[in-house]
Amino acid sequence: MPELDEKQIKHEAARREYCRQCIADFQKLGYLDSYLEEVFDRKQRLLSQFSAQPTPRND
């Protein structure tokens, strides 16, 4: 196996760090997506709960 020179080693380390950062960013986006979906569902349930109740009349 040919030996890697210092430039190739640095390039490989940078590539691996970039991959780790991409994976971390996608995980964050997944967590945010789940959180937003949960908030939206909760909001929809509240809206449907309050729109289903009759409003009191001020006669």
CHARMM-style PDB file with segment names, atoms N, HN, CA, C and O in Angstrom:
ATOM      1  N   MET     1       0.857  -1.190   0.000  1.00  0.00      PROA
ATOM      2  CA  MET     1       0.000   0.000   0.000  1.00  0.00      PROA
ATOM      3  C   MET     1       0.889   1.235   0.000  1.00  0.00      PROA
ATOM      4  O   MET     1       1.771   1.358   0.850  1.00  0.00      PROA
ATOM      5  N   PRO     2       0.674   2.141  -0.929  1.00  0.00      PROA
ATOM      6  CA  PRO     2       1.532   3.333  -0.977  1.00  0.00      PROA
ATOM      7  C   PRO     2       1.298   4.219   0.252  1.00  0.00      PROA
ATOM      8  O   PRO     2       0.183   4.332   0.761  1.00  0.00      PROA
ATOM      9  N   GLU     3       2.355   4.824   0.694  1.00  0.00      PROA
ATOM     10  HN  GLU     3       3.261   4.733   0.281  1.00  0.00      PROA
ATOM     11  CA  GLU     3       2.239   5.718   1.853  1.00  0.00      PROA
ATOM     12  C   GLU     3       1.568   7.016   1.430  1.00  0.00      PROA
ATOM     13  O   GLU     3       1.778   7.513   0.324  1.00  0.00      PROA
ATOM     14  N   LEU     4       0.771   7.543   2.322  1.00  0.00      PROA
ATOM     15  HN  LEU     4       0.600   7.139   3.220  1.00  0.00      PROA
ATOM     16  CA  LEU     4       0.100   8.814   2.053  1.00  0.00      PROA
ATOM     17  C   LEU     4       1.021   9.951   2.478  1.00  0.00      PROA
ATOM     18  O   LEU     4       1.623   9.906   3.552  1.00  0.00      PROA
ATOM     19  N   ASP     5       1.123  10.945   1.648  1.00  0.00      PROA
ATOM     20  HN  ASP     5       0.635  10.982   0.776  1.00  0.00      PROA
ATOM     21  CA  ASP     5       1.924  12.092   2.064  1.00  0.00      PROA
ATOM     22  C   ASP     5       1.092  13.011   2.954  1.00  0.00      PROA
ATOM     23  O   ASP     5      -0.111  12.804   3.117  1.00  0.00      PROA
ATOM     24  N   GLU     6       1.711  13.987   3.506  1.00  0.00      PROA
ATOM     25  HN  GLU     6       2.688  14.155   3.373  1.00  0.00      PROA
ATOM     26  CA  GLU     6       1.058  14.872   4.482  1.00  0.00      PROA
ATOM     27  C   GLU     6      -0.136  15.606   3.880  1.00  0.00      PROA
ATOM     28  O   GLU     6      -1.151  15.798   4.549  1.00  0.00      PROA
ATOM     29  N   LYS     7      -0.016  16.014   2.624  1.00  0.00      PROA
ATOM     30  HN  LYS     7       0.808  15.858   2.081  1.00  0.00      PROA
ATOM     31  CA  LYS     7      -1.115  16.718   1.960  1.00  0.00      PROA
ATOM     32  C   LYS     7      -2.345  15.813   1.837  1.00  0.00      PROA
ATOM     33  O   LYS     7      -3.465  16.260   2.082  1.00  0.00      PROA
ATOM     34  N   GLN     8      -2.149  14.557   1.464  1.00  0.00      PROA
ATOM     35  HN  GLN     8      -1.239  14.194   1.265  1.00  0.00      PROA
ATOM     36  CA  GLN     8      -3.257  13.617   1.337  1.00  0.00      PROA
ATOM     37  C   GLN     8      -3.889  13.313   2.689  1.00  0.00      PROA
ATOM     38  O   GLN     8      -5.107  13.173   2.798  1.00  0.00      PROA
ATOM     39  N   ILE     9      -3.054  13.212   3.714  1.00  0.00      PROA
ATOM     40  HN  ILE     9      -2.065  13.325   3.625  1.00  0.00      PROA
ATOM     41  CA  ILE     9      -3.571  12.949   5.068  1.00  0.00      PROA
ATOM     42  C   ILE     9      -4.444  14.107   5.527  1.00  0.00      PROA
ATOM     43  O   ILE     9      -5.523  13.891   6.078  1.00  0.00      PROA
ATOM     44  N   LYS    10      -3.985  15.333   5.304  1.00  0.00      PROA
ATOM     45  HN  LYS    10      -3.108  15.509   4.856  1.00  0.00      PROA
ATOM     46  CA  LYS    10      -4.778  16.514   5.690  1.00  0.00      PROA
ATOM     47  C   LYS    10      -6.083  16.581   4.899  1.00  0.00      PROA
ATOM     48  O   LYS    10      -7.135  16.921   5.439  1.00  0.00      PROA
ATOM     49  N   HSD    11      -5.996  16.250   3.609  1.00  0.00      PROA
ATOM     50  HN  HSD    11      -5.141  15.974   3.169  1.00  0.00      PROA
ATOM     51  CA  HSD    11      -7.195  16.265   2.773  1.00  0.00      PROA
ATOM     52  C   HSD    11      -8.217  15.237   3.279  1.00  0.00      PROA
ATOM     53  O   HSD    11      -9.409  15.528   3.375  1.00  0.00      PROA
ATOM     54  N   GLU    12      -7.738  14.048   3.595  1.00  0.00      PROA
ATOM     55  HN  GLU    12      -6.769  13.811   3.517  1.00  0.00      PROA
ATOM     56  CA  GLU    12      -8.630  12.997   4.096  1.00  0.00      PROA
ATOM     57  C   GLU    12      -9.254  13.390   5.429  1.00  0.00      PROA
ATOM     58  O   GLU    12     -10.438  13.141   5.655  1.00  0.00      PROA
ATOM     59  N   ALA    13      -8.471  13.999   6.314  1.00  0.00      PROA
ATOM     60  HN  ALA    13      -7.509  14.201   6.131  1.00  0.00      PROA
ATOM     61  CA  ALA    13      -8.993  14.450   7.610  1.00  0.00      PROA
ATOM     62  C   ALA    13     -10.049  15.535   7.413  1.00  0.00      PROA
ATOM     63  O   ALA    13     -11.074  15.533   8.094  1.00  0.00      PROA
ATOM     64  N   ALA    14      -9.807  16.456   6.491  1.00  0.00      PROA
ATOM     65  HN  ALA    14      -8.975  16.458   5.937  1.00  0.00      PROA
ATOM     66  CA  ALA    14     -10.781  17.522   6.214  1.00  0.00      PROA
ATOM     67  C   ALA    14     -12.062  16.936   5.634  1.00  0.00      PROA
ATOM     68  O   ALA    14     -13.160  17.367   5.984  1.00  0.00      PROA
ATOM     69  N   ARG    15     -11.918  15.943   4.740  1.00  0.00      PROA
ATOM     70  HN  ARG    15     -11.025  15.593   4.456  1.00  0.00      PROA
ATOM     71  CA  ARG    15     -13.093  15.301   4.138  1.00  0.00      PROA
ATOM     72  C   ARG    15     -13.937  14.599   5.203  1.00  0.00      PROA
ATOM     73  O   ARG    15     -15.164  14.689   5.191  1.00  0.00      PROA
ATOM     74  N   ARG    16     -13.275  13.907   6.112  1.00  0.00      PROA
ATOM     75  HN  ARG    16     -12.278  13.833   6.122  1.00  0.00      PROA
ATOM     76  CA  ARG    16     -13.994  13.212   7.180  1.00  0.00      PROA
ATOM     77  C   ARG    16     -14.693  14.202   8.110  1.00  0.00      PROA
ATOM     78  O   ARG    16     -15.820  13.958   8.539  1.00  0.00      PROA
ATOM     79  N   GLU    17     -14.038  15.308   8.420  1.00  0.00      PROA
ATOM     80  HN  GLU    17     -13.122  15.507   8.072  1.00  0.00      PROA
ATOM     81  CA  GLU    17     -14.660  16.320   9.283  1.00  0.00      PROA
ATOM     82  C   GLU    17     -15.880  16.927   8.582  1.00  0.00      PROA
ATOM     83  O   GLU    17     -16.904  17.173   9.218  1.00  0.00      PROA
ATOM     84  N   TYR    18     -15.768  17.166   7.279  1.00  0.00      PROA
ATOM     85  HN  TYR    18     -14.935  16.966   6.763  1.00  0.00      PROA
ATOM     86  CA  TYR    18     -16.894  17.691   6.509  1.00  0.00      PROA
ATOM     87  C   TYR    18     -18.068  16.711   6.565  1.00  0.00      PROA
ATOM     88  O   TYR    18     -19.215  17.120   6.748  1.00  0.00      PROA
ATOM     89  N   CYS    19     -17.778  15.419   6.409  1.00  0.00      PROA
ATOM     90  HN  CYS    19     -16.847  15.087   6.261  1.00  0.00      PROA
ATOM     91  CA  CYS    19     -18.836  14.410   6.474  1.00  0.00      PROA
ATOM     92  C   CYS    19     -19.493  14.393   7.847  1.00  0.00      PROA
ATOM     93  O   CYS    19     -20.717  14.317   7.950  1.00  0.00      PROA
ATOM     94  N   ARG    20     -18.692  14.463   8.893  1.00  0.00      PROA
ATOM     95  HN  ARG    20     -17.697  14.525   8.809  1.00  0.00      PROA
ATOM     96  CA  ARG    20     -19.252  14.493  10.255  1.00  0.00      PROA
ATOM     97  C   ARG    20     -20.152  15.713  10.455  1.00  0.00      PROA
ATOM     98  O   ARG    20     -21.211  15.623  11.075  1.00  0.00      PROA
ATOM     99  N   GLN    21     -19.710  16.856   9.916  1.00  0.00      PROA
ATOM    100  HN  GLN    21     -18.849  16.929   9.412  1.00  0.00      PROA
ATOM    101  CA  GLN    21     -20.509  18.077  10.052  1.00  0.00      PROA
ATOM    102  C   GLN    21     -21.828  17.965   9.286  1.00  0.00      PROA
ATOM    103  O   GLN    21     -22.872  18.406   9.768  1.00  0.00      PROA
ATOM    104  N   CYS    22     -21.773  17.370   8.086  1.00  0.00      PROA
ATOM    105  HN  CYS    22     -20.925  17.012   7.694  1.00  0.00      PROA
ATOM    106  CA  CYS    22     -23.007  17.180   7.304  1.00  0.00      PROA
ATOM    107  C   CYS    22     -23.985  16.277   8.045  1.00  0.00      PROA
ATOM    108  O   CYS    22     -25.180  16.567   8.104  1.00  0.00      PROA
ATOM    109  N   ILE    23     -23.486  15.196   8.603  1.00  0.00      PROA
ATOM    110  HN  ILE    23     -22.515  14.961   8.555  1.00  0.00      PROA
ATOM    111  CA  ILE    23     -24.341  14.268   9.342  1.00  0.00      PROA
ATOM    112  C   ILE    23     -24.972  14.988  10.538  1.00  0.00      PROA
ATOM    113  O   ILE    23     -26.165  14.834  10.800  1.00  0.00      PROA
ATOM    114  N   ALA    24     -24.173  15.768  11.255  1.00  0.00      PROA
ATOM    115  HN  ALA    24     -23.204  15.893  11.042  1.00  0.00      PROA
ATOM    116  CA  ALA    24     -24.694  16.505  12.413  1.00  0.00      PROA
ATOM    117  C   ALA    24     -25.767  17.502  11.982  1.00  0.00      PROA
ATOM    118  O   ALA    24     -26.788  17.648  12.655  1.00  0.00      PROA
ATOM    119  N   ASP    25     -25.538  18.190  10.859  1.00  0.00      PROA
ATOM    120  HN  ASP    25     -24.709  18.071  10.312  1.00  0.00      PROA
ATOM    121  CA  ASP    25     -26.524  19.161  10.373  1.00  0.00      PROA
ATOM    122  C   ASP    25     -27.829  18.475   9.972  1.00  0.00      PROA
ATOM    123  O   ASP    25     -28.908  18.987  10.268  1.00  0.00      PROA
ATOM    124  N   PHE    26     -27.746  17.320   9.300  1.00  0.00      PROA
ATOM    125  HN  PHE    26     -26.869  16.904   9.059  1.00  0.00      PROA
ATOM    126  CA  PHE    26     -28.956  16.601   8.929  1.00  0.00      PROA
ATOM    127  C   PHE    26     -29.707  16.112  10.161  1.00  0.00      PROA
ATOM    128  O   PHE    26     -30.938  16.112  10.174  1.00  0.00      PROA
ATOM    129  N   GLN    27     -28.981  15.696  11.197  1.00  0.00      PROA
ATOM    130  HN  GLN    27     -27.981  15.696  11.186  1.00  0.00      PROA
ATOM    131  CA  GLN    27     -29.638  15.275  12.434  1.00  0.00      PROA
ATOM    132  C   GLN    27     -30.375  16.454  13.066  1.00  0.00      PROA
ATOM    133  O   GLN    27     -31.508  16.304  13.525  1.00  0.00      PROA
ATOM    134  N   LYS    28     -29.743  17.618  13.092  1.00  0.00      PROA
ATOM    135  HN  LYS    28     -28.823  17.740  12.719  1.00  0.00      PROA
ATOM    136  CA  LYS    28     -30.394  18.811  13.645  1.00  0.00      PROA
ATOM    137  C   LYS    28     -31.661  19.132  12.876  1.00  0.00      PROA
ATOM    138  O   LYS    28     -32.694  19.442  13.471  1.00  0.00      PROA
ATOM    139  N   LEU    29     -31.584  19.058  11.552  1.00  0.00      PROA
ATOM    140  HN  LEU    29     -30.746  18.806  11.069  1.00  0.00      PROA
ATOM    141  CA  LEU    29     -32.768  19.334  10.732  1.00  0.00      PROA
ATOM    142  C   LEU    29     -33.879  18.328  11.016  1.00  0.00      PROA
ATOM    143  O   LEU    29     -35.054  18.695  11.042  1.00  0.00      PROA
ATOM    144  N   GLY    30     -33.523  17.083  11.226  1.00  0.00      PROA
ATOM    145  HN  GLY    30     -32.568  16.785  11.205  1.00  0.00      PROA
ATOM    146  CA  GLY    30     -34.522  16.075  11.558  1.00  0.00      PROA
ATOM    147  C   GLY    30     -35.197  16.364  12.874  1.00  0.00      PROA
ATOM    148  O   GLY    30     -36.412  16.215  13.004  1.00  0.00      PROA
ATOM    149  N   TYR    31     -34.396  16.787  13.873  1.00  0.00      PROA
ATOM    150  HN  TYR    31     -33.409  16.909  13.767  1.00  0.00      PROA
ATOM    151  CA  TYR    31     -34.978  17.130  15.172  1.00  0.00      PROA
ATOM    152  C   TYR    31     -35.900  18.343  15.043  1.00  0.00      PROA
ATOM    153  O   TYR    31     -36.982  18.373  15.629  1.00  0.00      PROA
ATOM    154  N   LEU    32     -35.464  19.338  14.274  1.00  0.00      PROA
ATOM    155  HN  LEU    32     -34.585  19.313  13.799  1.00  0.00      PROA
ATOM    156  CA  LEU    32     -36.296  20.524  14.085  1.00  0.00      PROA
ATOM    157  C   LEU    32     -37.583  20.182  13.354  1.00  0.00      PROA
ATOM    158  O   LEU    32     -38.653  20.688  13.695  1.00  0.00      PROA
ATOM    159  N   ASP    33     -37.479  19.328  12.353  1.00  0.00      PROA
ATOM    160  HN  ASP    33     -36.611  18.917  12.076  1.00  0.00      PROA
ATOM    161  CA  ASP    33     -38.649  18.913  11.598  1.00  0.00      PROA
ATOM    162  C   ASP    33     -39.653  18.203  12.508  1.00  0.00      PROA
ATOM    163  O   ASP    33     -40.855  18.462  12.435  1.00  0.00      PROA
ATOM    164  N   SER    34     -39.161  17.316  13.356  1.00  0.00      PROA
ATOM    165  HN  SER    34     -38.186  17.105  13.415  1.00  0.00      PROA
ATOM    166  CA  SER    34     -40.040  16.603  14.293  1.00  0.00      PROA
ATOM    167  C   SER    34     -40.688  17.574  15.270  1.00  0.00      PROA
ATOM    168  O   SER    34     -41.878  17.464  15.565  1.00  0.00      PROA
ATOM    169  N   TYR    35     -39.900  18.529  15.773  1.00  0.00      PROA
ATOM    170  HN  TYR    35     -38.934  18.618  15.533  1.00  0.00      PROA
ATOM    171  CA  TYR    35     -40.422  19.513  16.721  1.00  0.00      PROA
ATOM    172  C   TYR    35     -41.509  20.359  16.067  1.00  0.00      PROA
ATOM    173  O   TYR    35     -42.567  20.580  16.655  1.00  0.00      PROA
ATOM    174  N   LEU    36     -41.248  20.829  14.852  1.00  0.00      PROA
ATOM    175  HN  LEU    36     -40.388  20.649  14.374  1.00  0.00      PROA
ATOM    176  CA  LEU    36     -42.237  21.662  14.167  1.00  0.00      PROA
ATOM    177  C   LEU    36     -43.511  20.882  13.866  1.00  0.00      PROA
ATOM    178  O   LEU    36     -44.612  21.423  13.958  1.00  0.00      PROA
ATOM    179  N   GLU    37     -43.359  19.620  13.509  1.00  0.00      PROA
ATOM    180  HN  GLU    37     -42.464  19.181  13.433  1.00  0.00      PROA
ATOM    181  CA  GLU    37     -44.540  18.788  13.260  1.00  0.00      PROA
ATOM    182  C   GLU    37     -45.361  18.630  14.533  1.00  0.00      PROA
ATOM    183  O   GLU    37     -46.590  18.685  14.499  1.00  0.00      PROA
ATOM    184  N   GLU    38     -44.672  18.431  15.663  1.00  0.00      PROA
ATOM    185  HN  GLU    38     -43.674  18.386  15.691  1.00  0.00      PROA
ATOM    186  CA  GLU    38     -45.375  18.291  16.939  1.00  0.00      PROA
ATOM    187  C   GLU    38     -46.096  19.582  17.315  1.00  0.00      PROA
ATOM    188  O   GLU    38     -47.237  19.542  17.777  1.00  0.00      PROA
ATOM    189  N   VAL    39     -45.445  20.713  17.124  1.00  0.00      PROA
ATOM    190  HN  VAL    39     -44.519  20.744  16.749  1.00  0.00      PROA
ATOM    191  CA  VAL    39     -46.072  22.003  17.427  1.00  0.00      PROA
ATOM    192  C   VAL    39     -47.274  22.236  16.521  1.00  0.00      PROA
ATOM    193  O   VAL    39     -48.322  22.684  16.987  1.00  0.00      PROA
ATOM    194  N   PHE    40     -47.135  21.939  15.239  1.00  0.00      PROA
ATOM    195  HN  PHE    40     -46.284  21.575  14.860  1.00  0.00      PROA
ATOM    196  CA  PHE    40     -48.239  22.111  14.298  1.00  0.00      PROA
ATOM    197  C   PHE    40     -49.420  21.223  14.673  1.00  0.00      PROA
ATOM    198  O   PHE    40     -50.566  21.671  14.654  1.00  0.00      PROA
ATOM    199  N   ASP    41     -49.143  19.958  15.016  1.00  0.00      PROA
ATOM    200  HN  ASP    41     -48.212  19.594  15.032  1.00  0.00      PROA
ATOM    201  CA  ASP    41     -50.220  19.044  15.421  1.00  0.00      PROA
ATOM    202  C   ASP    41     -50.929  19.545  16.671  1.00  0.00      PROA
ATOM    203  O   ASP    41     -52.156  19.490  16.760  1.00  0.00      PROA
ATOM    204  N   ARG    42     -50.156  20.033  17.633  1.00  0.00      PROA
ATOM    205  HN  ARG    42     -49.160  20.078  17.560  1.00  0.00      PROA
ATOM    206  CA  ARG    42     -50.745  20.555  18.870  1.00  0.00      PROA
ATOM    207  C   ARG    42     -51.622  21.770  18.565  1.00  0.00      PROA
ATOM    208  O   ARG    42     -52.709  21.917  19.125  1.00  0.00      PROA
ATOM    209  N   LYS    43     -51.144  22.633  17.677  1.00  0.00      PROA
ATOM    210  HN  LYS    43     -50.262  22.513  17.222  1.00  0.00      PROA
ATOM    211  CA  LYS    43     -51.924  23.810  17.296  1.00  0.00      PROA
ATOM    212  C   LYS    43     -53.211  23.398  16.593  1.00  0.00      PROA
ATOM    213  O   LYS    43     -54.270  23.964  16.866  1.00  0.00      PROA
ATOM    214  N   GLN    44     -53.136  22.430  15.699  1.00  0.00      PROA
ATOM    215  HN  GLN    44     -52.276  21.970  15.477  1.00  0.00      PROA
ATOM    216  CA  GLN    44     -54.325  21.952  14.996  1.00  0.00      PROA
ATOM    217  C   GLN    44     -55.340  21.356  15.970  1.00  0.00      PROA
ATOM    218  O   GLN    44     -56.542  21.584  15.831  1.00  0.00      PROA
ATOM    219  N   ARG    45     -54.861  20.593  16.956  1.00  0.00      PROA
ATOM    220  HN  ARG    45     -53.885  20.408  17.069  1.00  0.00      PROA
ATOM    221  CA  ARG    45     -55.777  20.012  17.947  1.00  0.00      PROA
ATOM    222  C   ARG    45     -56.467  21.113  18.748  1.00  0.00      PROA
ATOM    223  O   ARG    45     -57.669  21.036  19.002  1.00  0.00      PROA
ATOM    224  N   LEU    46     -55.718  22.126  19.144  1.00  0.00      PROA
ATOM    225  HN  LEU    46     -54.742  22.189  18.938  1.00  0.00      PROA
ATOM    226  CA  LEU    46     -56.332  23.235  19.891  1.00  0.00      PROA
ATOM    227  C   LEU    46     -57.354  23.970  19.038  1.00  0.00      PROA
ATOM    228  O   LEU    46     -58.442  24.302  19.508  1.00  0.00      PROA
ATOM    229  N   LEU    47     -57.001  24.224  17.782  1.00  0.00      PROA
ATOM    230  HN  LEU    47     -56.117  23.954  17.400  1.00  0.00      PROA
ATOM    231  CA  LEU    47     -57.940  24.915  16.894  1.00  0.00      PROA
ATOM    232  C   LEU    47     -59.212  24.109  16.697  1.00  0.00      PROA
ATOM    233  O   LEU    47     -60.312  24.661  16.729  1.00  0.00      PROA
ATOM    234  N   SER    48     -59.069  22.821  16.495  1.00  0.00      PROA
ATOM    235  HN  SER    48     -58.176  22.372  16.469  1.00  0.00      PROA
ATOM    236  CA  SER    48     -60.259  21.993  16.282  1.00  0.00      PROA
ATOM    237  C   SER    48     -61.063  21.873  17.577  1.00  0.00      PROA
ATOM    238  O   SER    48     -62.291  21.803  17.536  1.00  0.00      PROA
ATOM    239  N   GLN    49     -60.393  21.848  18.708  1.00  0.00      PROA
ATOM    240  HN  GLN    49     -59.395  21.905  18.742  1.00  0.00      PROA
ATOM    241  CA  GLN    49     -61.094  21.760  19.996  1.00  0.00      PROA
ATOM    242  C   GLN    49     -61.920  23.017  20.242  1.00  0.00      PROA
ATOM    243  O   GLN    49     -63.079  22.933  20.646  1.00  0.00      PROA
ATOM    244  N   PHE    50     -61.323  24.179  19.999  1.00  0.00      PROA
ATOM    245  HN  PHE    50     -60.381  24.247  19.670  1.00  0.00      PROA
ATOM    246  CA  PHE    50     -62.048  25.410  20.282  1.00  0.00      PROA
ATOM    247  C   PHE    50     -63.045  25.776  19.195  1.00  0.00      PROA
ATOM    248  O   PHE    50     -64.023  26.472  19.469  1.00  0.00      PROA
ATOM    249  N   SER    51     -62.820  25.327  17.977  1.00  0.00      PROA
ATOM    250  HN  SER    51     -62.026  24.762  17.754  1.00  0.00      PROA
ATOM    251  CA  SER    51     -63.794  25.634  16.932  1.00  0.00      PROA
ATOM    252  C   SER    51     -65.005  24.699  17.035  1.00  0.00      PROA
ATOM    253  O   SER    51     -66.074  25.021  16.515  1.00  0.00      PROA
ATOM    254  N   ALA    52     -64.852  23.562  17.690  1.00  0.00      PROA
ATOM    255  HN  ALA    52     -63.984  23.301  18.112  1.00  0.00      PROA
ATOM    256  CA  ALA    52     -65.963  22.627  17.851  1.00  0.00      PROA
ATOM    257  C   ALA    52     -66.899  23.055  18.973  1.00  0.00      PROA
ATOM    258  O   ALA    52     -68.063  22.656  18.994  1.00  0.00      PROA
ATOM    259  N   GLN    53     -66.402  23.860  19.903  1.00  0.00      PROA
ATOM    260  HN  GLN    53     -65.456  24.184  19.885  1.00  0.00      PROA
ATOM    261  CA  GLN    53     -67.241  24.311  21.012  1.00  0.00      PROA
ATOM    262  C   GLN    53     -68.093  25.492  20.569  1.00  0.00      PROA
ATOM    263  O   GLN    53     -67.610  26.383  19.870  1.00  0.00      PROA
ATOM    264  N   PRO    54     -69.363  25.500  20.978  1.00  0.00      PROA
ATOM    265  CA  PRO    54     -70.193  26.661  20.623  1.00  0.00      PROA
ATOM    266  C   PRO    54     -69.716  27.914  21.365  1.00  0.00      PROA
ATOM    267  O   PRO    54     -69.312  27.851  22.526  1.00  0.00      PROA
ATOM    268  N   THR    55     -69.773  29.024  20.684  1.00  0.00      PROA
ATOM    269  HN  THR    55     -70.102  29.076  19.741  1.00  0.00      PROA
ATOM    270  CA  THR    55     -69.347  30.267  21.328  1.00  0.00      PROA
ATOM    271  C   THR    55     -70.505  30.842  22.143  1.00  0.00      PROA
ATOM    272  O   THR    55     -71.654  30.794  21.702  1.00  0.00      PROA
ATOM    273  N   PRO    56     -70.214  31.385  23.323  1.00  0.00      PROA
ATOM    274  CA  PRO    56     -71.293  31.972  24.136  1.00  0.00      PROA
ATOM    275  C   PRO    56     -71.827  33.230  23.463  1.00  0.00      PROA
ATOM    276  O   PRO    56     -71.080  33.985  22.842  1.00  0.00      PROA
ATOM    277  N   ARG    57     -73.117  33.437  23.596  1.00  0.00      PROA
ATOM    278  HN  ARG    57     -73.724  32.823  24.100  1.00  0.00      PROA
ATOM    279  CA  ARG    57     -73.762  34.602  22.989  1.00  0.00      PROA
ATOM    280  C   ARG    57     -73.967  35.678  24.037  1.00  0.00      PROA
ATOM    281  O   ARG    57     -74.368  35.398  25.167  1.00  0.00      PROA
ATOM    282  N   ASN    58     -73.693  36.883  23.657  1.00  0.00      PROA
ATOM    283  HN  ASN    58     -73.368  37.110  22.739  1.00  0.00      PROA
ATOM    284  CA  ASN    58     -73.947  38.037  24.531  1.00  0.00      PROA
ATOM    285  C   ASN    58     -75.190  38.766  24.025  1.00  0.00      PROA
ATOM    286  O   ASN    58     -75.113  39.714  23.244  1.00  0.00      PROA
ATOM    287  N   ASP    59     -76.324  38.288  24.496  1.00  0.00      PROA
ATOM    288  HN  ASP    59     -76.386  37.517  25.130  1.00  0.00      PROA
ATOM    289  CA  ASP    59     -77.588  38.893  24.045  1.00  0.00      PROA
ATOM    290  C   ASP    59     -77.955  40.053  24.913  1.00  0.00      PROA
ATOM    291  OT1 ASP    59     -78.986  40.688  24.689  1.00  0.00      PROA
TER     292      ASP     59
END
